[in-house]
Amino acid sequence: MHFASALLALPLLAAAVPHTKPDQLTFQKGVTDGDYSVTGFSLDLNDLRLVSFGDDEPPVWITELEKIEAKAKGRKFMDITETPTLGFSSYLLPTNANVKYSYPSPGNYSKPIKSLIKNLDIGNMKKFLSEFTSFRTRYYRSETGQQSQQFLLRTLKEIASSHPGVTVKEFPHSWGQNSIIARFSPADSVKGDAPVTIIGAHQDSANQWPFLPAPGADDDGSGTTSSLEAFRSLIHANYTPSTPVEFHFYSAEEGGLLGSQAVAKSYEDKGVKVLAMLQMDMTAWVKKGTEESVGIIHDYVDVDLTAFIVSLVKEYLAIPPVKTECGYACSDHASFAKAGYQSAFAIEGTFANSNTGNIHTSKDTVDHPEFSWTHMREFSKLVLAFAVELGGIVDA
């Protein structure tokens, strides 16, 4: 997006705002104007949301119920109600624009990375994900979604408690389930403002009908767990980076990338420089009869960073990379791409062979023959390689 197009988009957003509130949807007989409610959920099905279904079409106002229906039909979107100007700051304020970075050939930190990989423990992964999926749903507008977020926060703080250079903080959201940012700060405080390396995963889950159970073992309990175990290994090794490394656990991805958009917007507005952002979403599924692989998304991502991710897989993982595509607004990396940051996305295999038949249902559980803990561990390896190769390591 150029400056001129950013300005042109402003009246487009204004045009999307209705002058009068449209007629409210009636969910069922006798239910009007948001009276429908379910205990444990704060969700108004008639609430109006501004939603983008693609880069080449204007955003539209739809109800929360219509948004849920669109997701159930497989449509991908960004709910931009709270962040309609994401991506504008870098053009309106050129000093806030992110730098275009190039990436090294892997192998500069081979010895410490391989040592960190040895500390990855599937037992830890099983224990955490068993508890994480025990919440009836991690839906971002549910009480159990708030409880699961607090459980994740406590887990991160407990793991990080032995490392004075690591902070774990909530990034608050109006819907109650907060995102979480765990940061490894460099030993040299002067480098605290250096470009940050980000590993992302989304903590929430959703059923196609959000009031139903959503264990979300693969989507995205698996990506959260792969990232968490890599985080644990770094803490165990008392890892200190040369430049900042952050682990992000986003809220409300299933609601239209709401949490990651808010974080990306905050970073954009503050002029935070981001060296690279890698999203881990669905890392556990190995479809029967297919070759185990790491799916590397090639659409709506940064080409140079994606090539670097491929090289990391070849250098440090026991399984090969495979090229695949996922479409518009497929996961939280899209929020950072929209803000002008270089982002990439790794998934459990080709999109066609991923766990599309069980996600967003009560069947997304760990007790399935195609759910693989060793596969998840490969993605933990990728997280470690990504963090250390880009963030560096003190006294390596």
Secondary structure, 3 states (H helix, E strand, C coil): CCHHHHHHHHHHHHHHCCCCCCCCCCCCCCCCCCCCCCCCECCCCCCEEEEECCCCCCCEEEEHHHHHHHHHCCCCCEECCCCCCCCCHHHHCHHHCCCCCCCCCCCCCHHHHHHHHHCCCHHHHHHHHHHHCCCCECCCCEHHHHHHHHHHHHHHHHHHCCCCCEEEEEECCCCCCCEEEEEECCCCHHHHHCCEEEEEEECCCCCCCCCCCECCHHHHHHHHHHHHHHHHHHHHCCCCCCCCEEEEEECCCCCCCHHHHHHHHHHHHHCCCEEEEEEECCCCECCCCCCCCEEEECCCCCHHHHHHHHHHHHHHCCCCEEEECCCCCCCCHHHHHHCCCCEEEEECCCHHHCCCCCCCCCCCCCCCCCECHHHHHHHHHHHHHHHHHHHCCCCC
